[in-house]
């Protein structure tokens, strides 16, 4: 009886140590690597201007008129019932976006 009890205690202890080891391995968060500051732009690295400044885009009226015509002629299929954006852009919401582009967007 004593040998069985000893083997049971040893196996429980080894199992607990194994579970602790596996838990430690699975929850270990490695340190973040130190990355060099790499310059990907042309020429030598220089200070990047991060300021926000107003700007204007010039688009010919002909292109804007063509875009408006295309937005008026959009044909959208009804979305599947109970489906949001799981299979792509929801066309019910896309109707709102197209309406915003046509009527409210500057």
Backbone as a chain_set.jsonl record, in Angstrom:
{"seq": "XXXXXXXXXXXXXXXXXXXXXXXXXXXXXXXXXXXXXXXXXXXXXXXXXXXXXXXXXXXXXXXXXXXXXXXXXXXXXXXXXXXXXXXXXXXXXXXXXXXXXXXXXX", "coords": {"N": [[0.813, -1.191, 0.0], [1.971, 1.216, 0.71], [3.805, 1.743, -1.324], [2.202, 2.18, -3.552], [0.848, 4.472, -2.734], [3.007, 6.248, -2.574], [3.845, 6.29, -5.253], [1.546, 7.447, -6.358], [1.574, 10.003, -5.168], [3.989, 10.983, -6.205], [3.402, 10.943, -8.979], [1.26, 12.776, -9.062], [2.611, 15.054, -8.227], [4.541, 15.331, -10.305], [2.787, 15.709, -12.442], [1.599, 18.158, -11.691], [3.859, 19.807, -11.792], [4.44, 19.577, -14.526], [2.091, 20.711, -15.65], [2.348, 23.302, -14.657], [4.727, 24.063, -15.965], [3.935, 23.957, -18.682], [1.871, 25.874, -18.631], [3.39, 28.143, -18.011], [4.992, 28.33, -20.319], [3.021, 28.792, -22.281], [1.909, 31.228, -21.531], [3.951, 33.043, -21.548], [5.302, 36.172, -22.301], [7.249, 37.464, -24.716], [10.055, 39.779, -24.719], [9.842, 43.005, -26.34], [11.385, 43.519, -29.49], [14.249, 45.576, -30.18], [14.057, 47.95, -32.59], [15.722, 49.336, -35.366], [15.767, 52.742, -36.406], [14.751, 53.1, -39.446], [15.278, 54.669, -42.537], [13.152, 55.14, -45.185], [12.697, 56.775, -47.265], [13.596, 58.782, -50.212], [17.049, 59.601, -50.8], [19.081, 61.057, -48.175], [18.279, 60.655, -44.667], [15.963, 62.933, -43.191], [14.345, 65.53, -41.26], [10.925, 64.988, -40.848], [8.091, 66.72, -41.903], [5.381, 67.032, -39.935], [3.192, 68.585, -39.731], [-0.187, 69.776, -39.984], [-1.805, 71.034, -42.691], [-4.027, 73.147, -44.537], [-5.366, 72.249, -47.757], [-6.125, 72.256, -51.279], [-7.85, 70.478, -53.819], [-7.85, 70.284, -57.239], [-10.299, 69.432, -59.394], [-11.537, 68.704, -62.538], [-14.672, 70.057, -63.685], [-16.099, 68.502, -65.477], [-15.367, 65.868, -64.815], [-16.434, 65.697, -62.246], [-19.151, 65.986, -62.828], [-19.518, 63.637, -64.314], [-19.002, 61.742, -62.309], [-21.167, 62.283, -60.61], [-23.296, 61.516, -62.257], [-22.766, 58.768, -62.479], [-23.107, 58.047, -59.805], [-25.822, 58.496, -59.547], [-26.816, 56.473, -61.086], [-26.333, 54.108, -59.791], [-26.684, 50.681, -59.156], [-27.872, 48.645, -56.78], [-27.88, 45.549, -55.12], [-30.23, 43.975, -52.918], [-29.306, 43.431, -49.48], [-28.401, 40.36, -47.745], [-30.681, 38.912, -45.398], [-30.386, 39.737, -41.989], [-27.655, 39.912, -42.056], [-24.783, 41.736, -41.572], [-21.955, 43.224, -42.238], [-20.587, 40.97, -42.903], [-20.179, 39.592, -45.319], [-19.043, 41.413, -47.024], [-19.512, 44.843, -48.074], [-22.355, 46.281, -46.685], [-25.254, 46.79, -48.503], [-27.466, 48.351, -47.82], [-26.375, 50.245, -46.102], [-24.527, 51.27, -47.862], [-26.158, 52.651, -49.629], [-26.753, 54.905, -48.103], [-24.219, 56.049, -47.966], [-23.695, 56.626, -50.678], [-25.778, 58.446, -51.135], [-24.933, 60.488, -49.417], [-22.547, 61.241, -50.712], [-23.624, 62.219, -53.087], [-25.361, 64.337, -52.32], [-24.479, 65.796, -50.023], [-21.682, 65.892, -49.69], [-18.881, 67.972, -50.147]], "CA": [[0.0, 0.0, 0.0], [2.828, 2.382, 0.818], [4.437, 2.007, -2.618], [1.156, 2.766, -4.411], [0.615, 5.838, -2.272], [4.193, 7.011, -2.953], [3.765, 6.495, -6.703], [0.462, 8.395, -6.603], [2.044, 11.339, -4.779], [5.009, 11.386, -7.183], [2.747, 11.23, -10.267], [0.517, 14.035, -8.904], [3.617, 16.118, -8.2], [5.08, 15.512, -11.658], [1.717, 16.289, -13.26], [1.484, 19.571, -11.321], [5.036, 20.495, -12.344], [4.243, 19.629, -15.979], [1.05, 21.707, -15.95], [2.95, 24.613, -14.401], [5.682, 24.335, -17.038], [3.17, 24.241, -19.902], [1.206, 27.162, -18.427], [4.418, 29.178, -18.105], [5.376, 28.448, -21.729], [1.918, 29.339, -23.07], [1.582, 32.601, -21.137], [5.16, 33.868, -21.567], [5.29, 37.274, -23.26], [8.648, 37.801, -24.975], [10.304, 41.223, -24.759], [9.779, 43.608, -27.664], [12.717, 43.722, -30.059], [14.667, 46.951, -30.456], [14.136, 48.139, -34.033], [16.449, 50.517, -35.796], [14.979, 53.735, -37.128], [15.165, 52.959, -40.838], [14.76, 55.689, -43.447], [12.698, 54.503, -46.415], [12.501, 57.799, -48.286], [14.727, 59.004, -51.114], [18.153, 60.398, -50.273], [19.47, 60.92, -46.777], [17.186, 60.944, -43.73], [15.796, 64.314, -42.756], [13.165, 65.705, -40.406], [9.667, 64.911, -41.582], [7.119, 67.734, -41.487], [4.143, 66.364, -39.537], [2.153, 69.59, -39.501], [-1.413, 69.634, -40.761], [-2.066, 72.295, -43.38], [-5.133, 73.033, -45.495], [-4.991, 72.127, -49.16], [-7.249, 72.139, -52.206], [-7.653, 69.58, -54.949], [-8.558, 70.785, -58.417], [-10.864, 68.371, -60.222], [-12.36, 69.33, -63.584], [-16.123, 69.947, -63.517], [-16.562, 67.389, -66.306], [-15.198, 64.633, -64.05], [-17.403, 65.721, -61.149], [-20.464, 65.705, -63.42], [-19.53, 62.215, -64.645], [-19.138, 61.023, -61.044], [-22.544, 62.458, -60.145], [-24.15, 60.671, -63.106], [-22.54, 57.378, -62.077], [-23.719, 57.847, -58.489], [-27.275, 58.447, -59.737], [-27.162, 55.235, -61.787], [-25.865, 52.955, -59.018], [-27.655, 49.603, -58.977], [-27.451, 47.862, -55.623], [-28.726, 44.403, -54.791], [-30.57, 43.992, -51.491], [-28.415, 42.575, -48.687], [-28.991, 39.181, -47.119], [-31.348, 39.24, -44.135], [-29.649, 39.45, -40.768], [-26.213, 39.943, -42.304], [-24.257, 43.103, -41.558], [-20.838, 43.398, -43.157], [-19.828, 39.725, -42.9], [-19.854, 39.161, -46.68], [-18.721, 42.592, -47.813], [-20.141, 46.09, -47.656], [-23.81, 46.182, -46.635], [-25.783, 47.721, -49.499], [-28.343, 49.339, -47.181], [-25.512, 51.324, -45.628], [-23.909, 51.867, -49.042], [-27.112, 53.634, -50.151], [-26.558, 56.131, -47.327], [-22.935, 56.625, -48.37], [-23.876, 57.197, -52.018], [-26.608, 59.641, -50.967], [-24.079, 61.516, -48.827], [-21.65, 61.73, -51.758], [-24.379, 62.974, -54.09], [-26.093, 65.517, -51.853], [-23.903, 66.577, -48.927], [-20.224, 66.008, -49.739], [-18.482, 69.175, -50.885]], "C": [[0.856, 1.253, 0.0], [3.467, 2.756, -0.512], [3.431, 2.654, -3.571], [0.907, 4.22, -4.041], [1.788, 6.735, -2.682], [4.188, 7.297, -4.452], [2.669, 7.497, -7.062], [0.91, 9.818, -6.282], [3.081, 11.846, -5.777], [4.365, 11.741, -8.517], [1.932, 12.519, -10.192], [1.489, 15.206, -8.906], [4.192, 16.396, -9.575], [4.037, 16.121, -12.597], [1.566, 17.776, -12.968], [2.654, 20.372, -11.872], [4.901, 20.627, -13.861], [3.21, 20.667, -16.378], [1.597, 23.111, -15.733], [3.924, 25.007, -15.496], [4.954, 24.713, -18.327], [2.469, 25.589, -19.786], [2.203, 28.305, -18.581], [4.836, 29.395, -19.558], [4.282, 29.114, -22.561], [1.625, 30.794, -22.742], [2.791, 33.524, -21.144], [5.044, 34.924, -22.661], [6.737, 37.682, -23.501], [8.845, 39.319, -25.001], [10.238, 41.739, -26.193], [11.184, 43.808, -28.212], [12.993, 45.211, -30.264], [14.85, 47.074, -31.964], [14.907, 49.409, -34.342], [15.487, 51.463, -36.502], [15.479, 53.751, -38.567], [14.506, 54.029, -41.69], [14.418, 55.029, -44.767], [12.519, 55.502, -47.547], [13.715, 57.944, -49.183], [15.806, 59.845, -50.427], [18.451, 60.094, -48.82], [18.288, 61.228, -45.863], [17.156, 62.419, -43.349], [14.542, 64.396, -41.892], [11.909, 65.736, -41.263], [8.71, 65.955, -41.012], [5.794, 67.039, -41.195], [3.015, 67.356, -39.294], [0.965, 69.338, -40.43], [-1.734, 70.996, -41.358], [-3.224, 72.111, -44.355], [-4.6, 72.935, -46.929], [-6.256, 72.008, -49.998], [-6.857, 71.199, -53.331], [-8.485, 70.127, -56.1], [-8.991, 69.6, -59.279], [-11.738, 69.043, -61.265], [-13.853, 69.063, -63.365], [-16.679, 68.775, -64.314], [-16.456, 66.06, -65.54], [-16.18, 64.566, -62.885], [-18.809, 65.429, -61.658], [-20.593, 64.22, -63.765], [-19.7, 61.371, -63.379], [-20.569, 61.111, -60.525], [-23.51, 61.596, -60.958], [-24.0, 59.203, -62.699], [-23.172, 57.086, -60.72], [-25.242, 57.777, -58.593], [-27.708, 57.112, -60.339], [-26.709, 53.977, -61.043], [-26.994, 51.946, -58.861], [-27.133, 48.703, -57.865], [-28.421, 46.714, -55.391], [-29.059, 44.451, -53.306], [-29.654, 43.048, -50.711], [-29.156, 41.349, -48.156], [-29.598, 39.569, -45.778], [-30.478, 38.84, -42.95], [-28.137, 39.461, -40.921], [-25.778, 41.399, -42.354], [-23.204, 43.269, -42.643], [-20.006, 42.116, -43.27], [-19.38, 39.308, -44.3], [-19.539, 40.339, -47.584], [-19.49, 43.79, -47.29], [-21.657, 45.949, -47.742], [-24.415, 47.232, -47.562], [-26.794, 48.699, -48.919], [-27.525, 50.524, -46.682], [-24.85, 52.028, -46.808], [-24.845, 52.884, -49.692], [-26.963, 54.96, -49.427], [-25.258, 56.829, -47.722], [-23.062, 57.3, -49.727], [-24.72, 58.46, -51.939], [-25.792, 60.786, -50.371], [-23.149, 62.095, -49.883], [-22.398, 62.616, -52.749], [-24.899, 64.294, -53.559], [-25.346, 66.38, -50.844], [-22.401, 66.784, -49.022], [-19.845, 67.19, -50.605], [-17.501, 68.809, -51.963]], "O": [[0.506, 2.245, -0.64], [3.654, 3.937, -0.804], [3.778, 3.575, -4.311], [0.773, 5.086, -4.906], [1.571, 7.873, -3.096], [4.491, 8.412, -4.876], [2.846, 8.307, -7.972], [0.646, 10.738, -7.056], [3.052, 13.018, -6.154], [4.74, 12.74, -9.131], [1.909, 13.284, -11.156], [1.219, 16.237, -9.52], [4.321, 17.552, -9.977], [4.368, 16.949, -13.446], [1.42, 18.575, -13.893], [2.471, 21.486, -12.363], [5.216, 21.677, -14.42], [3.416, 21.42, -17.33], [1.339, 24.01, -16.534], [3.948, 26.165, -15.914], [5.321, 25.686, -18.986], [2.47, 26.368, -20.738], [1.897, 29.319, -19.209], [5.016, 30.537, -19.981], [4.58, 29.913, -23.448], [1.135, 31.526, -23.602], [2.663, 34.692, -20.777], [4.725, 34.609, -23.807], [7.391, 38.194, -22.592], [7.902, 40.06, -25.276], [10.537, 41.012, -27.141], [12.081, 44.223, -27.479], [12.075, 45.999, -30.493], [15.69, 46.391, -32.551], [14.76, 50.425, -33.663], [14.513, 51.031, -37.118], [16.513, 54.349, -38.865], [13.304, 54.267, -41.573], [15.281, 54.425, -45.406], [12.22, 55.111, -48.675], [14.744, 57.31, -48.952], [15.508, 60.69, -49.582], [18.122, 59.026, -48.305], [17.392, 61.981, -46.244], [18.196, 63.061, -43.206], [13.773, 63.438, -41.808], [11.85, 66.43, -42.278], [8.541, 66.061, -39.797], [5.154, 66.514, -42.106], [1.991, 67.0, -38.712], [1.106, 68.766, -41.51], [-1.911, 71.981, -40.641], [-3.383, 71.036, -44.935], [-3.538, 73.462, -47.257], [-7.328, 71.695, -49.48], [-5.698, 71.133, -53.739], [-9.676, 70.397, -55.948], [-8.163, 68.867, -59.819], [-12.59, 69.864, -60.924], [-14.245, 67.984, -62.92], [-17.628, 68.123, -63.877], [-17.359, 65.227, -65.614], [-16.702, 63.495, -62.573], [-19.573, 64.714, -61.009], [-21.641, 63.613, -63.541], [-20.454, 60.397, -63.377], [-21.119, 60.117, -60.051], [-24.439, 61.012, -60.401], [-24.992, 58.482, -62.588], [-23.712, 56.001, -60.507], [-25.883, 57.075, -57.812], [-28.837, 56.671, -60.127], [-26.706, 52.889, -61.621], [-28.112, 52.298, -58.484], [-26.08, 48.08, -57.998], [-29.637, 46.892, -55.459], [-28.246, 44.924, -52.512], [-29.27, 41.992, -51.215], [-30.386, 41.316, -48.126], [-29.086, 40.457, -45.096], [-29.91, 37.748, -42.916], [-27.417, 39.061, -40.006], [-26.345, 42.199, -43.098], [-23.527, 43.434, -43.82], [-18.849, 42.167, -43.688], [-18.306, 38.727, -44.451], [-19.75, 40.262, -48.794], [-20.051, 43.752, -46.195], [-22.18, 45.537, -48.777], [-24.129, 48.422, -47.429], [-26.97, 49.785, -49.471], [-27.938, 51.674, -46.826], [-24.634, 53.239, -46.768], [-24.379, 53.878, -50.249], [-27.035, 56.021, -50.047], [-25.206, 58.056, -47.802], [-22.59, 58.422, -49.91], [-24.413, 59.447, -52.607], [-25.95, 61.935, -50.783], [-22.976, 63.312, -49.95], [-21.876, 63.637, -53.198], [-24.882, 65.288, -54.284], [-25.558, 67.592, -50.81], [-21.888, 67.765, -48.484], [-20.419, 67.393, -51.675], [-17.041, 69.68, -52.701]]}, "num_chains": 1, "name": "protein.A"}
